[in-house]
Amino acid sequence: MNQFQTLKSDLSQSRIIDIDSLSIADGEIQVKVESYAFTANNVTYGVAGDTIGYWNFFPAANNQNNEWGCIPMWGFAKIIHSENKDLKIGERLFGYFPAADSLILSPIKVSDQSFVDGKEHRRELPPVYNNYVRLAGELNYDSSMDAERALLFPLHITAFCLCDSLAEDSYHEASQIIIVSASSKTAIGLAQGLSDIEHSPKVVGLTSQANSEFVENLGCYDEVISYEDLDKVDYSAGSVMVDMAGNREILGTLHGELGDNMLKCLTVGMTHWDNEITAEDALGQAMLRDRTEFFFAPAHIQKRIGDWGHDGYAKKTNLFMTIRAQQSKDWMEVKEIVGLENFTSIYQDVVSGKINPKEGIIVSLNND
């Protein structure tokens, strides 16, 4: 069995490990990972691996010094061995997996629609990541949308939570929402969601010069400004920032220019996040840390499930996700990579920030 691992201290370093066959206990199942999506969101999982616990979901093999980790991926798998009377060989699942050939799960809370992995090391982790959907029991399941689901489900759930949280807080009384890294898939989902809400603030997208035309053509931003033209931002307006990248130089500039007009900064992605601030780092020091917080979607999900119940939450999110998935047909091109070996070079590109915003990367392991 092969397992793709990342060096925790340097995400640009990776390796593929061949590990022994997995042992399966009573009540457990073994699944073969069929495919998974890889986006900048997965890089954030690695950056926040220790602080939020993402490294703990799938312990890395052959890792005596705990230097290596498995970045979690969203994707599909098929049951190939079952010691659980409720789950049969051949059944397909959607959920959280490592970039590996297979995985052992310990299903609990089994229903016709889903189950939870009850492995001891996962019990203290956010519940949303431990849930696995049984596709055979899903109403109106459409396999033709598998790629979009793997790519957009985790990103657009975050986008939904951001829209809902901002609306609940009356947008912090801001007149504009500034989205940094406007070409990212989570940002697009957020901007599209905000554009569907009546009387929401103006939505401003910040992006690179190279991606400006792509972002403008999406039609969900009221204004698009490149990083080279930050002087065009209206710094006199009360603003909420939603940051998808964590670029301290850009954040420092915006925080410094907005000053008291920067009402809240929500950090979502951390692909370039660096908390090291030196005495000479004027831009880093300009960041208003007391008005900045990391937005953790799983916490908001649990809150809303408590408020609305599982069915109410599912109804609202499914509607949001369905609309976003259909809209993605207009701008996203699915790019399939076959095998972990071929994934390595794509992994390096995404970690280094070489991302084509139009592409959605799906890694297929069926032909390994």
C-alpha positions in Angstrom: 0.0 0.0 0.0 1.3 3.5 -0.9 0.8 6.6 1.3 1.7 10.2 0.3 3.2 12.1 3.1 4.3 15.7 3.7 7.1 17.0 5.9 5.3 19.0 8.6 8.1 21.6 8.9 8.3 22.2 5.2 5.2 21.5 3.1 7.2 21.6 -0.1 8.8 18.3 0.9 6.9 15.1 0.2 7.4 11.4 -0.1 5.5 8.2 -1.0 5.9 5.4 1.4 5.1 1.7 0.7 3.6 0.3 3.9 2.5 -3.2 5.0 -1.0 -4.5 4.5 -3.5 -3.2 7.0 -5.1 -5.4 9.6 -8.8 -5.2 10.1 -10.7 -5.8 13.3 -14.2 -6.9 14.1 -16.7 -4.2 13.1 -14.2 -2.4 10.9 -14.1 -1.9 7.1 -11.2 -1.4 4.6 -11.8 1.0 1.8 -9.9 1.6 -1.4 -9.5 5.3 -2.2 -10.8 5.9 -5.7 -10.2 9.6 -6.1 -9.7 12.8 -4.3 -9.6 16.5 -5.0 -6.6 18.7 -4.3 -6.9 22.5 -3.9 -5.2 25.3 -2.0 -7.6 24.4 0.9 -5.6 21.2 1.4 -2.5 23.3 1.8 -4.2 25.2 4.6 -4.9 21.9 6.3 -1.1 21.4 6.3 -0.3 24.9 7.5 -2.8 24.5 10.4 -1.9 20.9 10.9 -0.7 21.2 14.4 -2.8 24.1 15.6 -6.1 22.7 14.6 -5.2 19.0 14.5 -5.4 18.1 10.8 -2.3 15.9 11.1 -4.1 13.7 13.6 -6.8 12.3 11.2 -4.5 9.9 9.4 -1.3 9.1 11.2 1.7 8.7 8.9 3.4 5.3 8.6 7.2 4.8 9.1 7.4 8.0 11.0 9.3 7.4 14.2 10.2 11.1 14.8 6.7 12.4 14.0 8.2 14.6 11.2 5.8 13.5 8.5 2.1 13.8 8.1 -0.8 12.9 5.8 -2.7 15.9 4.6 -6.5 15.1 4.5 -8.3 15.1 1.2 -12.0 15.0 0.2 -12.9 12.2 -2.1 -14.5 8.9 -2.8 -13.7 5.3 -1.8 -15.2 1.8 -2.2 -15.4 -0.8 0.6 -13.1 -3.8 -0.3 -13.3 -5.7 3.0 -15.9 -5.6 5.7 -16.2 -7.0 9.2 -19.2 -4.9 9.8 -22.7 -6.4 9.2 -24.2 -3.1 8.2 -21.7 -2.3 5.5 -21.2 -4.4 2.4 -18.2 -4.9 0.0 -18.6 -2.8 -3.1 -20.4 0.1 -1.4 -19.1 3.6 -2.3 -18.5 6.4 0.2 -17.8 10.1 0.1 -15.7 11.8 2.8 -12.3 12.5 4.3 -9.4 10.3 3.2 -5.6 10.4 3.1 -3.7 10.4 -0.2 -3.2 6.7 0.0 -4.4 3.5 -1.6 -6.6 2.4 1.3 -7.8 3.1 4.8 -9.3 1.2 7.8 -12.4 2.8 9.3 -14.3 1.9 12.4 -18.0 2.8 11.7 -20.3 3.9 14.5 -23.7 5.6 14.4 -24.4 3.8 11.1 -27.6 4.8 9.3 -28.8 4.3 5.7 -27.3 7.6 4.7 -24.0 7.8 6.6 -21.7 6.7 9.5 -19.0 8.1 11.7 -15.5 6.8 11.9 -15.1 5.9 15.6 -11.3 5.4 15.6 -10.0 6.5 19.0 -7.6 9.0 17.7 -10.4 10.8 15.8 -12.9 11.2 18.6 -11.8 14.6 19.8 -11.5 16.0 16.3 -14.3 18.1 14.6 -17.3 15.9 13.9 -17.9 17.2 10.4 -14.6 15.6 9.2 -15.4 12.2 10.7 -18.7 11.7 8.8 -18.9 9.4 5.7 -21.8 9.6 3.3 -23.1 6.2 2.0 -23.8 7.1 -1.6 -26.3 4.2 -2.2 -28.5 5.8 0.5 -28.3 9.4 -0.8 -31.5 10.8 -2.3 -30.9 12.0 -5.9 -27.2 11.0 -6.0 -25.7 12.0 -9.3 -22.3 10.3 -10.0 -21.7 12.7 -12.9 -21.1 15.5 -10.3 -18.5 13.5 -8.3 -15.6 15.8 -9.4 -17.5 19.0 -8.6 -18.5 17.5 -5.2 -15.0 16.6 -4.2 -13.6 19.9 -5.3 -16.3 22.2 -4.1 -18.0 20.6 -1.1 -15.4 21.6 1.6 -14.8 25.0 0.0 -18.4 25.9 -0.5 -19.5 24.7 2.9 -17.0 27.2 4.2 -18.4 29.8 1.8 -21.9 29.1 3.1 -20.8 29.4 6.7 -19.0 32.7 5.9 -22.2 34.1 4.2 -24.3 33.0 7.0 -22.0 34.3 9.7 -21.6 37.7 8.1 -25.3 38.0 7.6 -26.0 37.0 11.2 -23.5 39.7 12.4 -25.1 42.3 10.0 -21.9 42.4 8.1 -20.4 44.2 11.1 -22.1 47.3 9.7 -19.6 47.4 6.9 -20.4 49.0 3.5 -18.0 46.8 1.6 -16.6 43.3 1.9 -13.0 42.9 0.6 -12.1 39.4 -0.4 -8.4 38.7 -0.7 -7.4 36.0 -3.3 -10.7 36.5 -5.1 -9.8 33.8 -7.7 -9.8 31.0 -5.1 -12.7 28.6 -5.2 -13.8 29.4 -1.7 -13.7 33.1 -2.5 -15.8 32.5 -5.6 -18.4 30.6 -3.6 -18.5 33.4 -1.0 -18.9 36.1 -3.6 -21.6 34.2 -5.5 -23.4 33.6 -2.2 -23.3 37.2 -1.2 -24.5 38.3 -4.6 -27.7 36.2 -4.0 -28.5 38.0 -0.7 -30.5 41.2 -0.9 -29.0 44.3 0.6 -25.6 42.7 1.2 -22.6 45.1 1.1 -20.6 45.8 -2.0 -18.2 42.9 -2.7 -14.7 43.8 -3.8 -12.3 41.1 -5.1 -8.5 41.5 -4.8 -6.5 39.3 -7.1 -3.3 39.2 -9.1 -3.0 41.0 -12.4 -2.8 37.7 -14.2 -6.1 36.5 -12.7 -8.0 39.8 -13.0 -9.8 39.1 -16.2 -10.9 35.7 -15.0 -12.3 37.1 -11.8 -14.1 40.0 -13.6 -15.7 37.5 -16.0 -17.2 35.5 -13.1 -19.7 38.3 -12.6 -20.1 37.9 -8.9 -17.8 40.8 -7.8 -19.0 44.4 -7.8 -15.4 45.5 -8.3 -12.1 43.7 -9.0 -8.8 45.3 -8.0 -5.3 43.8 -8.6 -2.7 43.7 -5.9 -0.6 46.1 -7.9 -3.4 48.7 -7.7 -4.3 48.6 -4.0 -4.5 52.4 -4.0 -7.8 52.0 -5.8 -9.4 50.5 -2.8 -11.9 52.8 -1.1 -10.2 53.1 2.3 -12.8 55.6 3.6 -15.5 52.9 3.7 -16.2 50.6 6.6 -14.8 47.3 5.6 -14.8 43.6 6.4 -11.9 41.7 5.0 -12.1 38.0 4.2 -8.6 36.7 3.6 -8.0 33.5 1.6 -4.3 33.6 1.4 -2.5 35.1 4.4 -0.1 37.2 2.5 1.2 39.5 5.3 2.4 42.2 2.9 -1.0 42.7 1.3 -2.8 42.4 4.7 -0.4 44.9 6.3 -1.0 47.4 3.5 -4.8 47.0 3.8 -4.9 47.1 7.6 -2.6 50.2 7.6 -4.6 52.1 5.1 -8.0 51.2 6.4 -7.2 51.9 10.1 -10.4 52.3 12.1 -12.4 51.5 9.0 -11.2 47.9 9.1 -14.0 46.5 11.2 -13.1 42.8 11.0 -10.7 40.6 9.2 -11.6 36.9 8.9 -8.7 34.7 7.9 -9.8 31.6 6.1 -6.9 30.3 4.0 -3.3 30.3 5.2 -1.3 29.2 2.2 1.1 32.1 2.8 0.4 32.8 6.4 3.5 33.6 8.6 3.1 34.7 12.1 6.7 35.8 12.5 6.8 39.6 12.8 10.2 41.3 13.2 10.9 44.8 14.4 11.7 45.8 10.8 8.5 44.3 9.4 6.4 47.5 9.2 3.7 45.9 7.1 3.3 43.0 9.5 3.1 45.3 12.4 0.4 47.3 10.7 -1.9 44.3 10.9 -4.7 44.9 13.4 -4.5 41.6 15.2 -7.2 42.5 17.7 -9.7 42.7 14.9 -8.4 39.6 13.1 -9.7 36.1 13.7 -9.3 32.7 12.1 -12.7 31.5 10.7 -13.2 27.9 11.6 -16.1 26.6 9.6 -16.7 23.3 11.6 -17.4 25.4 14.7 -20.1 27.4 12.8 -21.5 24.1 11.3 -22.0 22.7 14.8 -23.6 25.9 15.9 -26.1 25.9 13.1 -26.9 22.2 13.5 -27.8 23.1 17.0 -29.9 26.0 15.8 -31.6 24.4 12.9 -31.3 20.6 13.5 -29.6 18.3 11.1 -32.4 18.4 8.5 -32.7 22.1 8.6 -28.9 22.6 8.2 -28.8 20.0 5.4 -31.7 21.7 3.5 -30.0 25.1 3.6 -26.5 23.9 2.7 -27.7 21.5 -0.1 -29.5 24.4 -1.8 -26.4 26.6 -1.5 -24.1 23.8 -2.8 -26.4 22.8 -5.7 -26.5 26.4 -7.0 -22.7 26.8 -6.6 -22.0 23.5 -8.3 -24.1 24.4 -11.3 -22.4 27.8 -11.6 -19.0 26.1 -11.5 -19.8 24.5 -14.9 -19.4 28.0 -16.4 -15.8 28.5 -15.1 -14.1 25.4 -13.8 -12.3 22.8 -15.9 -11.7 19.5 -14.2 -8.1 18.2 -14.6 -7.6 14.5 -13.8 -4.2 13.2 -12.5 -3.7 9.4 -12.4 -1.7 7.9 -9.6 0.2 9.2 -6.6 3.5 9.4 -8.5 2.0 11.9 -11.0 0.3 13.8 -8.1 3.7 14.7 -6.7 4.5 17.4 -9.3 1.0 18.9 -9.1 1.3 18.9 -5.3 4.6 20.9 -5.6 3.0 23.5 -7.9 0.0 24.1 -5.7 2.1 24.4 -2.5 4.3 26.9 -4.3 1.3 29.0 -5.3 1.2 28.0 -9.0 -2.5 27.6 -9.3 -4.6 27.9 -12.4 -7.9 29.3 -11.0 -9.9 27.7 -13.8 -8.7 24.2 -13.0 -10.0 21.7 -10.5 -7.6 18.9 -9.8 -8.9 15.4 -9.3 -6.4 12.6 -8.5 -7.6 9.2 -9.5 -6.1 6.1 -7.9 -8.2 3.6 -9.7 -5.5 2.8 -12.2 -2.5 2.6 -9.8 
